[in-house]
Amino acid sequence: MKNISAYIREERLPFVLKSLEKEGVYGITVSQVMGRGTQKGISLRYRGSYINIDLLPKIHIEVIVPDQMEERVCRCISTHAFTGKPGDGRIFVFDVEKSIRVRTFEVEA
């Protein structure tokens, strides 16, 4: 199994969720986070002066999928989170050793 962890723009979340559902992925964790990447934040003009905002609001998505679905899910997220601007996000993939269902103690390796 793979743990796919993605950081995307807030406004792209509905598109990513809809595309994951089309792929058959329903189990998902979504968190609101703050962060920055290589764009190093943004500068805004407010009442005649510039303000630097270092940490930007992002969405963190976590999905656990079988190994054979890894490529499809990563492609799905990257395609639907894409805007072409700096700060579109990043996807990380981790191996999952095992999963234990709390209700039934069922172990999936």
N, C-alpha and C positions, 0 to 999 in steps of 0.2 A: 504494500500500500504506500501511497505518497501523500504527504501533507503539502498542499499548494497554498502558499501565503502570498497575497498580493496587496500592494498599496496603490490606490487609484484616486482620481479626483472624485469629489462628492457627487458632482452632477452626472457622472457616468454610471453610477451604481444601478439605476433602474434598467439600463441597457444590458449591463453585465449579468444581472440576475435573470432577466428574461432569456438571454442566450444560454445560460447554464441550465435553466429549466428545460429548454429544447434539447439539450444534450443528455437529460435524464439525471442531473445533479440537483438534489433538493436539500440535502444536509449541508448547511453553510453557517458560518459564524461571521457576523459583521460588527465591527467596532469603529467608533469615531476616534481618530487620533490626530495629533499635531506633529508635524515634522518638516524637514526640508532635505533636499538633495543637492545636486550640483548647481541648481539654479540659485541657491543661497538666499531664498526668500524673494520678496518683491518690494518695490518702492511705490508708494502711493502719494499723491498730492492732496493735502488736506488744508484748507484755509490758507493757501498761498505757500505753505512749506511742505517739504517732502518728509515722509515718515517711512522708515525701513521696517518691514515686518519679516522677521526671521523664520518663525514657525507658521506654517500654513495648514489649514484643516485638510485632512485626508481621510479616506476610508480604508480600513484594513479588513480584508476578506480572507478567511481560512476555510479550506475545503479538503476533506480526506477522500481520496478516490483510489480505485484499484490501479495497479501499474499500467495496464493497457489503456487507461483513459487519460493518462498524464498529458500527452501531447495535445489531444483534443481540447482539454480543459484550459491549458495554457494558451493555445491559439484562440480559443473563445474569449478569454479574458483580455488578451492583448489586442484583439481585433475590435472589441466593443468598448474598451477603455481609451482607445487611441483618439487624440485630438490633433496631434502634430506639433504641439507646443511643449516647451520645457515644463517638466513637472507632471507628465502623464502618469508616471508611476513605475513600479518595478515588481517582478514576480520572483519568488524564491520557491524552490522545491526541495523537500526533505524526505528522507526515508522514515517510515513508521514501522517499528519492530512488531508491535502487537496492539490490539484494541480489545478492551474488556467492556462489555455491556453491563452497566451497573445493576439494572433490574433483574437480569437473569444470570449474571456472572459468566456469560458466554464469551470465550476467548477467540479472537480472530487474528491469525498471524499472517 
